[in-house]
């Protein structure tokens, strides 16, 4: 409830799974609820993940794939055309 009172300019969130259809996922329900609320109140949400998280799906989604910009070290071939990925 407290997070709903805040507005964030930028937010950086970790994830356990990234999938075009399933979105950004985690195995923890409480973690997903907090991240889902925070992302909804963030003007520029970023997802931080290594390339091994792509095409992984955990039980609980906290955001759709197009709701954040992904920051990673390498983009798997099947995600190269995605417009919301930054390689660092």
Secondary structure, DSSP 4 states (H G I P E B T S, - for coil): -GGGG--EEEEEEE-SEEETTTEEEES-HHHHHHHHHHHHTEEEEEEE--GGGBT---SEEEE-GGGSEEEES---GGGTT-TTEEE-
